[in-house]
C-alpha cells in the first residue's frame, strides 16, 4: 500500500518539476524576445514622424 502511494507522489513531484522548468524556460524566452523587439523599435523610432 505504501509503495503505491510513494510511486504516485513521485510521479506528481516529477510532473510539477517538469512544469516548473517549462514555465521558467518560456518566461526567459519571452523576456528575451520582448527586449529584442524593444531594441528594434528604439532603432526605428527616428524614422517615425508624429
LUMKETI-244674 format. One line per 2 residues: their letters; for each residue x, y, z of N, C-alpha, C. Coordinates in nm, 4 decimals. Last residue first. Example, Ala and Ser with C-alpha at 12.3 -4.5 7.8 and 13.67 -1.06 7.14 Angstrom:
SA> 1.2850/-0.2250/0.7080/1.3670/-0.1060/0.7140/1.2900/0.0030/0.7870 ~ 1.3190/-0.5690/0.7800/1.2300/-0.4500/0.7800/1.3200/-0.3300/0.7800 $
END
This chain:
XX> 0.5671/6.2037/-3.6184/0.4411/6.2287/-3.5475/0.3819/6.3592/-3.5924 ~ 0.7443/5.9663/-3.7948/0.7108/6.1075/-3.7897/0.5748/6.1223/-3.7219 $
XX> 1.0060/5.7412/-3.7579/0.8637/5.7646/-3.7347/0.8403/5.9149/-3.7210 ~ 1.2727/5.7016/-3.7657/1.2044/5.7017/-3.8952/1.0543/5.7304/-3.8805 $
XX> 1.3544/5.6821/-3.5086/1.3949/5.8035/-3.5806/1.3290/5.8133/-3.7170 ~ 1.2701/5.4295/-3.4266/1.1916/5.5460/-3.3866/1.2339/5.6742/-3.4594 $
XX> 1.4140/5.2000/-3.4729/1.3292/5.2505/-3.5814/1.2580/5.3800/-3.5484 ~ 1.5395/5.1439/-3.2358/1.6212/5.1741/-3.3520/1.5408/5.2338/-3.4663 $
XX> 1.3232/5.0850/-3.0780/1.4001/5.2056/-3.0483/1.4894/5.2448/-3.1656 ~ 1.2519/4.8410/-3.1966/1.1598/4.9544/-3.2055/1.2321/5.0854/-3.1744 $
XX> 1.4712/4.6857/-3.1197/1.4461/4.7083/-3.2620/1.3537/4.8287/-3.2817 ~ 1.4345/4.6840/-2.8461/1.5564/4.7436/-2.9016/1.5382/4.7738/-3.0499 $
XX> 1.1908/4.5456/-2.8351/1.2001/4.6834/-2.7876/1.3226/4.7542/-2.8414 ~ 1.2709/4.2948/-2.9311/1.1701/4.3728/-3.0046/1.1735/4.5194/-2.9631 $
XX> 1.4503/4.2209/-2.7293/1.4984/4.2360/-2.8674/1.3996/4.3186/-2.9489 ~ 1.2732/4.2076/-2.5129/1.3873/4.3002/-2.5091/1.4390/4.3260/-2.6505 $
XX> 1.0995/4.0047/-2.5978/1.0476/4.1402/-2.5765/1.1594/4.2429/-2.5704 ~ 1.2746/3.7847/-2.6103/1.2071/3.8303/-2.7319/1.1546/3.9730/-2.7149 $
XX> 1.3437/3.7626/-2.3407/1.4479/3.7946/-2.4398/1.3840/3.8477/-2.5675 ~ 1.0919/3.6949/-2.2349/1.1620/3.8153/-2.1915/1.2683/3.8583/-2.2907 $
XX> 1.0421/3.4505/-2.3597/0.9550/3.5644/-2.3880/1.0183/3.6961/-2.3446 ~ 1.2480/3.3000/-2.2425/1.2477/3.3218/-2.3876/1.1569/3.4384/-2.4251 $
XX> 1.1762/3.3060/-1.9698/1.3037/3.3625/-2.0145/1.3028/3.3915/-2.1642 ~ 0.9263/3.1762/-1.9796/0.9384/3.3137/-1.9309/1.0669/3.3800/-1.9764 $
XX> 0.9989/2.9207/-2.0732/0.9075/3.0044/-2.1515/0.9175/3.1505/-2.1083 ~ 1.1637/2.8349/-1.8631/1.2195/2.8482/-1.9983/1.1303/2.9380/-2.0841 $
XX> 0.9776/2.8325/-1.6523/1.0972/2.9161/-1.6443/1.1545/2.9400/-1.7831 ~ 0.7901/2.6427/-1.7440/0.7485/2.7812/-1.7182/0.8682/2.8754/-1.7132 $
XX> 0.9481/2.4125/-1.7534/0.8895/2.4643/-1.8774/0.8467/2.6101/-1.8593 ~ 1.0033/2.3827/-1.4807/1.1138/2.4066/-1.5749/1.0607/2.4647/-1.7053 $
XX> 0.7443/2.3323/-1.3826/0.8206/2.4488/-1.3385/0.9334/2.4834/-1.4338 ~ 0.6850/2.0890/-1.5099/0.6026/2.2065/-1.5353/0.6756/2.3344/-1.4954 $
XX> 0.8779/1.9255/-1.3904/0.8815/1.9486/-1.5356/0.8007/2.0728/-1.5717 ~ 0.7858/1.9335/-1.1252/0.9205/1.9805/-1.1589/0.9311/2.0128/-1.3075 $
XX> 0.5344/1.8161/-1.1476/0.5472/1.9536/-1.1009/0.6813/2.0137/-1.1361 ~ 0.6089/1.5597/-1.2286/0.5263/1.6425/-1.3175/0.5343/1.7893/-1.2766 $
XX> 0.7478/1.4739/-1.0020/0.8192/1.4863/-1.1293/0.7409/1.5749/-1.2260 ~ 0.5382/1.4683/-0.8157/0.6533/1.5575/-0.7963/0.7306/1.5796/-0.9246 $
XX> 0.3790/1.2684/-0.9251/0.3253/1.4035/-0.9112/0.4381/1.5041/-0.8933 ~ 0.5500/1.0488/-0.9027/0.5063/1.0945/-1.0351/0.4522/1.2359/-1.0311 $
XX> 0.5662/1.0326/-0.6243/0.6884/1.0540/-0.7019/0.6538/1.1058/-0.8415 ~ 0.3052/0.9734/-0.5595/0.3601/1.1016/-0.5165/0.4882/1.1347/-0.5918 $
XX> 0.2908/0.7159/-0.6705/0.2040/0.8221/-0.7223/0.2558/0.9599/-0.6810 ~ 0.4857/0.5799/-0.5181/0.5002/0.5915/-0.6639/0.4143/0.7047/-0.7197 $
XX> 0.3777/0.6014/-0.2594/0.5089/0.6587/-0.2883/0.5268/0.6781/-0.4384 ~ 0.1403/0.4574/-0.2894/0.1343/0.5995/-0.2551/0.2652/0.6677/-0.2903 $
XX> 0.2491/0.2057/-0.3405/0.1618/0.2689/-0.4397/0.1527/0.4192/-0.4149 ~ 0.3858/0.1568/-0.1025/0.4620/0.1687/-0.2269/0.3792/0.2355/-0.3358 $
XX> 0.1873/0.1276/0.0848/0.2734/0.2456/0.0926/0.3524/0.2663/-0.0352 ~ 0.0818/-0.1196/0.0000/0.0000/0.0000/0.0000/0.0862/0.1260/0.0000 $
END
